[in-house]
Amino acid sequence: MRVRFISVFGLLVFGMAWLCAATLPAQNKPGLQVIDITGSLQDSHGRPLEMYDVLQPGSSYRLLPETNILFSTLDGKKTYRATGSGRLFITHSGSVLFNGKTLSGKGRTAMLQDVAVKPPDYQLAGISLRQLQVVPDEEIRSSIQEVDGYACLGEDTTLKAARAQAFAEASRQALEMARVRLESNTLVKDGTLQYDFIQSGAKMTVLEQKDHGVENNRYHVWIRAEVKYDIKPVKKQNQKPQTLFAKGPLTVKVWTPRKQYHKGEMVVVHILGNRDFYARIVNVDAERKVTQLLPNDYRNSNCFAGGVLYRVPGQGDRFAIKVVDNYGEEQIVVYASEAPLGEVHTTSAGAGLRGFAGTREQMGREVRAIKVVPVSARPNSGAEFYEAAWNFTTMP
């Protein structure tokens, strides 16, 4: 994968190019939110605005020819549309002026009807975020356990046999602990079972093991193991998207508004979890190069709050994402857990981003070295792990 550094004022190109820029408008400030746009909308400094950006009171914006935008109050109760070219101004009192004329607000309208995400209703501009119908292209659910296995030594027991017995006991416990954890985490809402857990047979992978040898006439083996499982809707719910229940299994939705982007277009990534989680979010470009989007040098926290929509680029970032070259299929991948993830060695990739020298699979192995902290009520209870990928295509 070729990487080109032009200057601090230029472009850093890799698959999608990361364009150094000032912080994009935050979406938690008062104003009106862009919820659909075709054409080009610019702020007073000539910077382009995209879907989900916020128009600030007291600010002026420019629509270039053949532009059509739909924007909304942040509670989603009133929407406005501006079409054509001209100046858009938001007064401090909340009035919307387009080319000097006041626009009339309308009631709630269908949101995001032409993009990949199709929520039934809005709290981003009023959308109920937990109902966003985002279906990942790949999804892996698992429970990671840390287990000690022991085997007693007898007169006829060799050390090799004792070690094998201790390892088998640790593996058995890991599977059992994962099963108990999953069965105790039933998804029930309003007295109705929403989803069933399906433990995928004996799909257990030993991520790490330590051989402690003989201790008090017992052979001691420690393992960190991953047990994979699936969930499925119960009967008559097969066509419904999974809802982000706060008490359900850890789920982190990641998506871009569209599945296809052309040269020159800007890309925005969104992340939303059903409860608090630790995560790394990476881009795998068309040449399979891995770049970490979050955390980055300017937003360096790896802990995210449940029910909060995160955007990349977002407040604090010093880059934007623009399609330039090296076209093809790209992925946004999220690695998430309820416990801190394993350490990963990354290097600066410019604009505050972090590069990873290995493959997506190698990063997946490294982040699974999570720090499982026993809970007093559930000693050695392990931790949930979630991996999901969202695919999109870039083209000329």
N, C-alpha and C positions, 0 to 999 in steps of 0.2 A: 504494500500500500504506500503510495507516495504521499509525503507530507511536505507542504510548502509554506515557509514562513516568509511573509512579505515585509511587514514592519509592525510596530505597535498600533499603527493606524490602518493597517491593511487587513488581509484575510489569512486565516489559518485554515487550510483545506484538508479535509479527510472525509471522503464519502460525501456526506453533507458538509458544507463548509460552516465554520463557526465564525461569525462576523462580530468582531469586538465592537461594542456599542455601549451607550449609557444604559442604566437600569430601565427596564420597561415599566410602564405604569403599573402600580400595584392595584389589586382588585378588592382590597379591603377598605378603600377610602370612599367617601361619599361621591356620588356622581351617577352617570348612566353607563350601562354596560353594553358593549357591542356583542350581539348574539348571532349575527349573520352578516356577511359582507362579500360583495363581489366588486372588483375594481380596486381603487386605491384611496385610502383615507390617511391623511398626514396631520401631525400636530404642528404647532407654530414654528418648530425648528426643522420641519421637513422630514421628521422621522415617521415611518409607516406604522399604522396601528393594525392590529389583527383581532380575530375573534377572541372574546372574553376580556379585552382591554377595557379600561374604564375612562370615560370622558369626564374631565374634572370641571366643576363649576368655575366660572370666571375665565375659562380657556376657549380659544378659538381653534377650529380645525378646518382643513381644506379637503374637499372632495374633488378628485380629478374627473375628467369626462368619463361617462359610462359607468359611474360608480353607483351602487345600490347598497345601502346599509340599513339594517334593522337593529335598533338598540332599545334598552329597557331600563326602567328604574330598578334599583338593586333588589327590591322586594318582588319584582316581576309583575306588579299589578297594572302597570301602564307601559305601552310600547309606542315607539315612534319609527317612522321610516323616512329616509331622505334619498332622493334619486337624482342623478345628473351631476353637474359640477357646480361648485360654489363654496361659500363659507358657512360653517356651522358654528354656532356660539351657544354655550350653556350659561345662563345667568345664575347668579348666586341664589335667586329665589326659586330656581328650578325650571324656569321657562326655557324652551328650546327654539332658537331662531335659525332659520335656514335662508340665506340670502336676504336677511332683514325681515323675513316674515315668520310669524309664530307658527310652529307645527302643533297640530292637535294630537294629543295622546289617545291611543285606543286601548281597549281592554286586553287581557291576556290573549296571546296568539300562540299558534303551534311553534315550539322552539326547536331550533337545530334540525329542521326537517330534511335537509339535504346533506347531512354529514353522517359519519359513522356512528356517532352516539345519538340515540333517539330516546331521551327520557320522556316520561308521560307528563311531567310537570316540573316547575323550576324554583330553586332557592339560591342559586348562583346569581340568577336574576329572578329569584323566587323558586329555583328548582330543588326538589327533594333529592339531595345528592345520593342517598342510599338506594334510590330506584334507578340509577343510571344503568342502562342495558348495555354493558360492555362485555363482550365475549372474547376472552383471550385466544390467541392462535395456539398457544401451548400453555399447559398448566400442570404443575407438579405440587402435590400436597404430601407432607410427611411429618413424622414426629421423630425428633432426635433425642435419644436417651443416652445417659452415661450410667454404666452398670458395672458392678464388681461381681466376678464369678469365682467360686471356691470349689475345690475338690479335696477331700481328705486323702491322706496317704496311708496305704495299707502295706502289709508285708509283701504282697504280690503285685503292688501297683508301681509301675515304673514312672519316672518323672515325666516322660513323654505322654504316657497315658493319662496321668493326673492333669497335665496341662491341657490336653484335649478335652477332658471332662469339665475343667473349669471354664474353658472357652465355650463349650456347649451350654453350660449352665447360664453364663452371662448372656448368650444369644437368646436362650429361652426366656429369660427374664425381660430382655429388651422387647421381645415380641408381646409378651403378656402385659407389660407396663403400657405399651402403645395401645393395645386393645382396650384396656381399662380406661385409659385417658380418652379415647375416642368415644366409647360408649357412654361416658359420663358427660360428654359435651354434645348432647342431643339438641337439635334445632327444633324448638317448639315455640310457636307464636300464637297467642290467643287460643291456647289449648289444642292447637292442631300441629301435628308433625309436619315440618316443611321439607326436610331433607334426610335421607338415609346415608349412613356411612358405609362404605364398602372397603373392607380391608383386603388389599390385593394379595391374597394368599400369604406366602412367606417371603415377600419382597423386602428383604432386609439387606442393607449394605453396611459393612463395618468400615467406618470412616477413619478410625484410629484405634490402636490397641497398645497396651503396655503390659509387659510380662514382669510381675513382681516376684516371681519365684516362690519358694517355700517360706511360709510364715506360720509359726505355731502348728506345725505338722499339717498345714493345708497349702495347696497350691493356689496362688492368687493371680487372677487375670482381670484387667480393666479394659473395657471397650467403650467407644462412642459409636453408636449405631443409628442408622436412619431407616425407619420403617415407613414405606410409602402407602398411601391409601387414596381413595376417591370418595366423592359424595355425588349423589344423584337426587333429583326431585322425586318425591313420592308420587303415587298414582294420580293421574289427572293433572299433574303439574309439569309434564314433560316439556311443554312449549314455553313455560314461563322462565324469565331470566332469574338468576340467583340474586336475592336481595341481600344487602349488606347488614345482616343482623349483628348488633354489637356483641351479643353473647355467642355468636356462631363461630365456626372455625376461622382462623385468620385468613382474610382475603384482601388483597391489594389490587385494585383495578388500575391499569395503566393503558393509555390510549392517546392517539392523535385524532384531531377532528376529521381528517380524511385518510383514505387508504392509498391515495396516489397524489404525488406532488411533481410539478414540472420545474424546470430550470428557472431560478430567480424567485421562486415562492418561498415563503417563510414557514417553518414547522414549529408547532408548539406541542409539548408533551404534558399530559395531566396524570396525576397520581392521587389515588384516594383509597384509604384503608378503612375497614370496619371497626378497628380499634387500634390503640397505640401499638407501634411497631418500630423495629430497627430495620434499616434497609440500605441497599446500594442499588442505584438505577443506572444502567449502562446503555449505550448505543453500540450495536454491532453493525458495521456498515456493509456495503455490498462486497467488499473484499475481506470481510470477516475480522476487521480490526476492531478492538474493543476500546471504547472511550467512556469513562465514568462521568455521568452528568451530575449526580448527587450521591454523596456530598462532594462539594468542590472547594476550591481555595477561598471562596467568598461566602459560601453557605456550607460550613463544615460540620454541621450537626448531622449525625446519622440516626437520630431519633425523631419519629414523626407522630403526630397526634391523629387518633382515629376520627373519622367524620370530617376532616379538614381537606379541602382540595388544594393540592400543591401543583405549581406550574413551573415548567422549565422551558425557556428562561423565565425567571421570576424575580421578585424583589431581592436585590442584593447581587444578582448575577451581572457579569460584565460581558456578556456575549448574546448573540441571537443566532438562530439556526436558519441557514439559507441554502437551498439546493443549488449547487454549482456544477459539479461533475462527478465522475465515477458512479454512474447511475446503476440502479438495480434494486434488489430487495434488501431492505434494512430491517433491523429489529430494535425495539426498545424492550429491555429485559429488566425485571425487578426481582431482586433476591431479598426476602423479608423474613423476619422471625420475631417472636415475642421476647427473645433474649439477644444480647449483643452479638453481632456477627464476628466471624473470624477475621483476623487482620489480613489485608491484601497489599502487596507492594505495588504502588503506582508511581508514575513520574509525571512531571509537568508536561501538559500538552498545549499550553498557551491559553490565554483568556480565562485562567482560573480552572480549567478542566484538567482531568487526570487521565493519563494513558495507562493501559495495562498491556504488558508485553506478551501475555499468553492468549489462549483461546477462551471462548465463552465457557467451555466445559471445565477448563482449568480454574477459572475464577469461581465457578460453581462449587468445585471441591474445596477451595480455600475458604470461601465464606461460610461453608457448613461446619467449620471448626468453631461453632458457637460456644459461648460461655454459659453453660447450663448452671443456674443457681438454684439449689434445692429450696422449695417452699416448705415452711414448717408444717403446714397441714398436709402436704403431699411430698414427703422426702423423695429425692431423686425422681421427680415427676417428669423430667424432660422438658422439651420446648417444641412448640409448633414451628414448622418451617414452610415457606411458600415461595414458589418460583413461577413466574408467568412471563410470557413474551407476546408482544404486539407487533405484527408485521405490517410494513407499508412499502410502497415502491416509489423510487425517484426516477425521473426520465427527462429527456431534453424538452 
